[in-house]
Amino acid sequence: MAVYAVSFKIEGDAASGERRDDFVKQVKEGGEYCWDETAAFVIVAAPEATIEAFCKRLDKSSFDETKDRYFVYHPESGRARIRGRFKDMRSLSLLMPGLE
C-alpha cells in the first residue's frame, strides 16, 4: 500500500455536501487505513502505487474543479498533484517542489 496525504476544500453551495461525501468516499476506497480526524485533511494507505493512479480515482468523484480544490502528496516519491483553482501557487510549490 502506498501512503497519500490529501487536503481539500469543497466550496459551499447547494451540492457541496454531496460533492464532499463523494470525494471522501473516493479517497478512502480500498484503503487499508485512513486518518481523517480533521475535516479536510486525510492520510490514507491506498492500493494505487502511483500518484497518477490515485488521482485518477479521485477524478471519478463529483469534485467540481471550477469551485473545489485538492492537493495530494505522495511522500514515498516526493511528488504532489493539485486540481482546482489555488490562489497561492508560489507558496505551495515552495513547500512541494515535486508539484505537478
C-alpha atoms as a printed R data frame, in Angstrom:
    type eleno elety resid chain resno       x      y       z
1   ATOM     1    CA   MET     A     1   0.000  0.000   0.000
2   ATOM     2    CA   ALA     A     2   1.169  3.496  -0.864
3   ATOM     3    CA   VAL     A     3   0.508  6.363   1.569
4   ATOM     4    CA   TYR     A     4  -1.026  9.649   0.399
5   ATOM     5    CA   ALA     A     5  -1.830 12.889   2.209
6   ATOM     6    CA   VAL     A     6  -4.876 14.657   0.775
7   ATOM     7    CA   SER     A     7  -6.005 18.167   1.614
8   ATOM     8    CA   PHE     A     8  -9.109 19.626   0.017
9   ATOM     9    CA   LYS     A     9 -11.726 22.360   0.073
10  ATOM    10    CA   ILE     A    10 -15.253 21.917  -1.228
11  ATOM    11    CA   GLU     A    11 -16.880 25.308  -1.800
12  ATOM    12    CA   GLY     A    12 -20.254 25.690  -0.130
13  ATOM    13    CA   ASP     A    13 -23.296 25.599  -2.393
14  ATOM    14    CA   ALA     A    14 -26.456 23.524  -2.752
15  ATOM    15    CA   ALA     A    15 -24.495 20.430  -3.856
16  ATOM    16    CA   SER     A    16 -21.376 20.798  -1.678
17  ATOM    17    CA   GLY     A    17 -22.382 18.145   0.866
18  ATOM    18    CA   GLU     A    18 -22.883 15.574  -1.857
19  ATOM    19    CA   ARG     A    19 -19.593 16.515  -3.577
20  ATOM    20    CA   ARG     A    20 -17.713 16.284  -0.263
21  ATOM    21    CA   ASP     A    21 -19.184 12.878   0.612
22  ATOM    22    CA   ASP     A    22 -18.455 11.553  -2.874
23  ATOM    23    CA   PHE     A    23 -14.881 12.895  -2.856
24  ATOM    24    CA   VAL     A    24 -14.112 11.438   0.607
25  ATOM    25    CA   LYS     A    25 -15.605  8.095  -0.484
26  ATOM    26    CA   GLN     A    26 -13.195  8.006  -3.435
27  ATOM    27    CA   VAL     A    27 -10.243  8.956  -1.212
28  ATOM    28    CA   LYS     A    28 -10.982  6.076   1.176
29  ATOM    29    CA   GLU     A    29 -11.981  3.478  -1.457
30  ATOM    30    CA   GLY     A    30  -9.942  0.307  -0.965
31  ATOM    31    CA   GLY     A    31  -7.698  1.920   1.632
32  ATOM    32    CA   GLU     A    32  -6.176 -0.192   4.361
33  ATOM    33    CA   TYR     A    33  -6.386  2.544   6.974
34  ATOM    34    CA   CYS     A    34  -7.266  6.173   6.997
35  ATOM    35    CA   TRP     A    35  -6.627  9.115   9.327
36  ATOM    36    CA   ASP     A    36  -9.231 11.820   8.890
37  ATOM    37    CA   GLU     A    37  -9.647 13.498  12.255
38  ATOM    38    CA   THR     A    38  -9.655 16.975  10.732
39  ATOM    39    CA   ALA     A    39 -12.376 17.989   8.288
40  ATOM    40    CA   ALA     A    40 -10.403 18.426   5.082
41  ATOM    41    CA   PHE     A    41  -7.150 16.537   5.543
42  ATOM    42    CA   VAL     A    42  -6.819 12.783   5.095
43  ATOM    43    CA   ILE     A    43  -3.885 10.380   5.254
44  ATOM    44    CA   VAL     A    44  -4.733  7.113   3.553
45  ATOM    45    CA   ALA     A    45  -2.901  3.896   2.646
46  ATOM    46    CA   ALA     A    46  -4.316  3.199  -0.796
47  ATOM    47    CA   PRO     A    47  -3.856  0.298  -3.219
48  ATOM    48    CA   GLU     A    48  -2.710  2.576  -6.056
49  ATOM    49    CA   ALA     A    49   1.082  2.520  -6.319
50  ATOM    50    CA   THR     A    50   1.391  5.792  -8.246
51  ATOM    51    CA   ILE     A    51   0.049  9.279  -7.665
52  ATOM    52    CA   GLU     A    52  -1.367  9.246 -11.199
53  ATOM    53    CA   ALA     A    53  -3.491  6.171 -10.460
54  ATOM    54    CA   PHE     A    54  -4.635  7.545  -7.106
55  ATOM    55    CA   CYS     A    55  -5.672 10.907  -8.612
56  ATOM    56    CA   LYS     A    56  -7.452  9.124 -11.457
57  ATOM    57    CA   ARG     A    57  -9.693  7.513  -8.823
58  ATOM    58    CA   LEU     A    58 -10.378 10.877  -7.191
59  ATOM    59    CA   ASP     A    59 -11.416 12.237 -10.574
60  ATOM    60    CA   LYS     A    60 -14.303  9.732 -10.565
61  ATOM    61    CA   SER     A    61 -15.959 11.731  -7.758
62  ATOM    62    CA   SER     A    62 -18.338 14.644  -8.331
63  ATOM    63    CA   PHE     A    63 -15.492 17.045  -7.491
64  ATOM    64    CA   ASP     A    64 -16.026 20.343  -9.347
65  ATOM    65    CA   GLU     A    65 -12.672 21.877 -10.277
66  ATOM    66    CA   THR     A    66 -14.329 25.227 -11.051
67  ATOM    67    CA   LYS     A    67 -15.321 25.502  -7.352
68  ATOM    68    CA   ASP     A    68 -13.351 22.944  -5.345
69  ATOM    69    CA   ARG     A    69  -9.669 22.136  -4.971
70  ATOM    70    CA   TYR     A    70  -7.476 19.314  -3.738
71  ATOM    71    CA   PHE     A    71  -3.818 18.695  -3.065
72  ATOM    72    CA   VAL     A    72  -2.385 15.160  -2.935
73  ATOM    73    CA   TYR     A    73   1.112 14.386  -1.674
74  ATOM    74    CA   HIS     A    74   2.857 11.023  -2.084
75  ATOM    75    CA   PRO     A    75   5.717 11.044   0.459
76  ATOM    76    CA   GLU     A    76   7.436  7.960  -0.943
77  ATOM    77    CA   SER     A    77   8.063  9.611  -4.313
78  ATOM    78    CA   GLY     A    78   8.055 13.221  -3.088
79  ATOM    79    CA   ARG     A    79   5.530 14.034  -5.818
80  ATOM    80    CA   ALA     A    80   2.380 16.091  -5.417
81  ATOM    81    CA   ARG     A    81  -0.628 16.894  -7.585
82  ATOM    82    CA   ILE     A    82  -3.311 19.538  -7.432
83  ATOM    83    CA   ARG     A    83  -6.664 20.040  -9.069
84  ATOM    84    CA   GLY     A    84  -8.843 23.141  -8.964
85  ATOM    85    CA   ARG     A    85  -8.044 26.816  -8.608
86  ATOM    86    CA   PHE     A    86  -5.405 27.536  -5.985
87  ATOM    87    CA   LYS     A    87  -4.674 31.149  -5.068
88  ATOM    88    CA   ASP     A    88  -1.084 30.864  -3.812
89  ATOM    89    CA   MET     A    89   0.780 28.530  -6.156
90  ATOM    90    CA   ARG     A    90   4.136 30.084  -5.306
91  ATOM    91    CA   SER     A    91   3.965 29.101  -1.631
92  ATOM    92    CA   LEU     A    92   2.557 25.687  -2.455
93  ATOM    93    CA   SER     A    93   5.396 24.959  -4.889
94  ATOM    94    CA   LEU     A    94   7.957 26.098  -2.276
95  ATOM    95    CA   LEU     A    95   6.557 23.500   0.090
96  ATOM    96    CA   MET     A    96   6.341 20.796  -2.570
97  ATOM    97    CA   PRO     A    97   8.989 21.081  -5.296
98  ATOM    98    CA   GLY     A    98   7.598 17.871  -6.880
99  ATOM    99    CA   LEU     A    99   4.250 19.558  -7.552
100 ATOM   100    CA   GLU     A   100   2.693 18.692 -10.907
